[in-house]
Amino acid sequence: MTTQAGGLRGVVVGESEICDVQPEGNLYYRGYNIHDLADHATFEEVVFLLWKGKLPNAAELAEFKAELVAEYAVPEGVIAILRDFPKNAVAMDALRTGISALGMYDPDTGNNTPEATLRKALRLQAKIPTIVAAIERLSKGLEPVAPRTDLGIAANFLYMLNGVEADPLYVRTIDIDFTLHADHELNASTFATRVTVATGADIYSGVVSGLGALSGPRHGGAAEETMVMLLTIGSPDNVDAWVRPKLTGEKRTPIAGFGHAVYRAPDPRATHLRDMSRQLGELHHDTKWWQMTTAIESIVDELSNTPDRLAAGKQGIYANVDCFSASCYYEMGLPMHLYTPLFAISRTSGWCAHMIEQYKPGQKIIRPRAEYVGPVELPWLPLEQR
Ligand SMILES: CC(C)(COP(=O)(O)OP(=O)(O)OC[C@H]1O[C@@H](n2cnc3c(N)ncnc32)[C@H](O)[C@@H]1OP(=O)(O)O)[C@@H](O)C(=O)NCCC(=O)NCCS
């Protein structure tokens, strides 16, 4: 029996038509290669693809975008709740609570028909950037900025954070970043959303479960951890002395932004963010963070992917999606505590796609077994004898 200690690695729990993650370093959404989507699609097209199973034509995309922008605004009652949070609230905690509150304002709450679920998914996707931006501004004592209905999701999010339109390279970086983070099969948070709605619960409950699972450093928190590491190292000159001992001592210390539970080859998503990190550095006439991250990559490769280790059955260790998203976000001046909420904005699309699939007829409640290893047949002791 595969136990929880084994993290359910390699266990197939069901079929899905949404996302194909191949350990040899390939990723497909609905059959489309992630490289084509990152190079050519907008995030809105990717969301349509994930939810409806096909790429939109021009008319369908225009209609979908119009539906999304019409839902950007968040009920004043939700903003009032966000206002009451302590200024030092953890952003993911604030987001989790904000989304939970949002569910109570949704006119389709409690209605889990396919049509209502799609309407709720659209509202969630449209409103989550508005909530994240409002959380950030309120935590700094600033008023939320109203969404702009002439901007796409990526551009509008950056606009709502700062109250000014962002540089086109920033907008393109966020758009690509959202595409790359949109889905990844049964990662921990997506699995959590599917477990939740498999009981018949509403997708708002599913997203709240997803947000909880995503908040951990081994999942959505990796970009922030990566940036903390880069700031701690401080300069390209210090990389070697900092990284090498972590991988050569008695016990290897995981390097943030590297390794993956499924990929045994380079994470295809890292390619695009590596490039955006360099481009952003060049825009700012200083590629320091890109240089440091690529220098770490070289050392991790040299010490982890040796013929000896690979021959001994050890997994190859490569930069994952969060490795370069860290320096991209930092270059754009995004606060580090927003890195995981940014991931959540994007992954809401994948969560909703999976929950829509989970609601299909014939799906069962997800209820695995545990192997009991605790004490057995203990004698009952009355309270006064314990
Ligand atoms: C993602 C992650 C949790 C997957 O872990 P996993 O599949 O359970 O792999 P394990 O922890 O069992 O590690 C297997 C081997 O790879 C090594 N390894 C895994 N991640 C590593 C990393 N980030 N840096 C260096 N070595 C790593 C382990 O040291 C171990 O080697 P060993 O057997 O010689 O001790 C892990 O790679 C990690 O913690 N990465 C850093 C956090 C991160 O970036 N998360 C975002 C993922 S998208």
The ligand as an SDF file (V2000), in Angstrom:
LIG
                    3D

 48 50  0  0  0  0  0  0  0  0999 V2000
    9.1400   20.2320   -4.9670 C   0  0  0  0  0  0  0  0  0  0  0  0
    9.6870   19.2210   -3.9710 C   0  0  0  0  0  0  0  0  0  0  0  0
    8.8760   19.3160   -2.6630 C   0  0  0  0  0  0  0  0  0  0  0  0
    9.5680   17.8200   -4.5780 C   0  0  0  0  0  0  0  0  0  0  0  0
   10.1860   16.9630   -3.7440 O   0  0  0  0  0  0  0  0  0  0  0  0
   10.1760   15.3710   -3.9100 P   0  0  0  0  0  0  0  0  0  0  0  0
    9.7380   14.9480   -5.2470 O   0  0  0  0  0  0  0  0  0  0  0  0
    9.4180   14.8510   -2.7590 O   0  0  0  0  0  0  0  0  0  0  0  0
   11.6920   15.0380   -3.8340 O   0  0  0  0  0  0  0  0  0  0  0  0
   12.4580   14.6080   -2.5340 P   0  0  0  0  0  0  0  0  0  0  0  0
   12.3080   15.6390   -1.4780 O   0  0  0  0  0  0  0  0  0  0  0  0
   12.0550   13.1960   -2.2210 O   0  0  0  0  0  0  0  0  0  0  0  0
   13.9590   14.6100   -3.0300 O   0  0  0  0  0  0  0  0  0  0  0  0
   14.5020   13.6180   -3.8810 C   0  0  0  0  0  0  0  0  0  0  0  0
   15.9820   13.9340   -4.0550 C   0  0  0  0  0  0  0  0  0  0  0  0
   16.1130   15.1520   -4.7820 O   0  0  0  0  0  0  0  0  0  0  0  0
   16.7930   16.1140   -4.0020 C   0  0  0  0  0  0  0  0  0  0  0  0
   16.1150   17.3980   -4.1410 N   0  0  0  0  0  0  0  0  0  0  0  0
   14.7850   17.6020   -4.2440 C   0  0  0  0  0  0  0  0  0  0  0  0
   14.5350   18.9150   -4.3270 N   0  0  0  0  0  0  0  0  0  0  0  0
   15.7400   19.5360   -4.2860 C   0  0  0  0  0  0  0  0  0  0  0  0
   16.1190   20.8790   -4.3140 C   0  0  0  0  0  0  0  0  0  0  0  0
   15.1990   21.8400   -4.3860 N   0  0  0  0  0  0  0  0  0  0  0  0
   17.4140   21.1810   -4.2360 N   0  0  0  0  0  0  0  0  0  0  0  0
   18.3320   20.2070   -4.1490 C   0  0  0  0  0  0  0  0  0  0  0  0
   18.0470   18.9080   -4.1010 N   0  0  0  0  0  0  0  0  0  0  0  0
   16.7440   18.5810   -4.1710 C   0  0  0  0  0  0  0  0  0  0  0  0
   16.6720   15.6470   -2.5700 C   0  0  0  0  0  0  0  0  0  0  0  0
   17.7560   16.1310   -1.7940 O   0  0  0  0  0  0  0  0  0  0  0  0
   16.7030   14.1530   -2.7320 C   0  0  0  0  0  0  0  0  0  0  0  0
   18.0460   13.7410   -2.9020 O   0  0  0  0  0  0  0  0  0  0  0  0
   18.6480   12.6150   -1.9310 P   0  0  0  0  0  0  0  0  0  0  0  0
   17.8040   11.3980   -2.2020 O   0  0  0  0  0  0  0  0  0  0  0  0
   20.0560   12.4950   -2.3440 O   0  0  0  0  0  0  0  0  0  0  0  0
   18.4560   13.1640   -0.5500 O   0  0  0  0  0  0  0  0  0  0  0  0
   11.1760   19.5370   -3.6620 C   0  0  0  0  0  0  0  0  0  0  0  0
   11.9220   19.4250   -4.8440 O   0  0  0  0  0  0  0  0  0  0  0  0
   11.3770   20.8750   -3.0170 C   0  0  0  0  0  0  0  0  0  0  0  0
   11.2220   21.0110   -1.8040 O   0  0  0  0  0  0  0  0  0  0  0  0
   11.7690   21.9120   -3.8070 N   0  0  0  0  0  0  0  0  0  0  0  0
   11.9590   23.2340   -3.2780 C   0  0  0  0  0  0  0  0  0  0  0  0
   10.5990   23.9510   -3.1310 C   0  0  0  0  0  0  0  0  0  0  0  0
    9.9940   24.3230   -4.4650 C   0  0  0  0  0  0  0  0  0  0  0  0
   10.6480   24.9380   -5.2950 O   0  0  0  0  0  0  0  0  0  0  0  0
    8.6930   23.9900   -4.6470 N   0  0  0  0  0  0  0  0  0  0  0  0
    7.9390   24.3760   -5.8550 C   0  0  0  0  0  0  0  0  0  0  0  0
    7.6580   23.2030   -6.7390 C   0  0  0  0  0  0  0  0  0  0  0  0
    6.9230   23.7060   -8.2540 S   0  0  0  0  0  0  0  0  0  0  0  0
  1  2  1  0
  2  3  1  0
  2  4  1  0
  2 36  1  0
  4  5  1  0
  5  6  1  0
  6  7  2  0
  6  8  1  0
  6  9  1  0
  9 10  1  0
 10 11  2  0
 10 12  1  0
 10 13  1  0
 13 14  1  0
 14 15  1  0
 15 16  1  0
 15 30  1  0
 16 17  1  0
 17 18  1  0
 17 28  1  0
 18 19  1  0
 18 27  1  0
 19 20  2  0
 20 21  1  0
 21 22  1  0
 21 27  2  0
 22 23  1  0
 22 24  2  0
 24 25  1  0
 25 26  2  0
 26 27  1  0
 28 29  1  0
 28 30  1  0
 30 31  1  0
 31 32  1  0
 32 33  2  0
 32 34  1  0
 32 35  1  0
 36 37  1  0
 36 38  1  0
 38 39  2  0
 38 40  1  0
 40 41  1  0
 41 42  1  0
 42 43  1  0
 43 44  2  0
 43 45  1  0
 45 46  1  0
 46 47  1  0
 47 48  1  0
M  END
$$$$
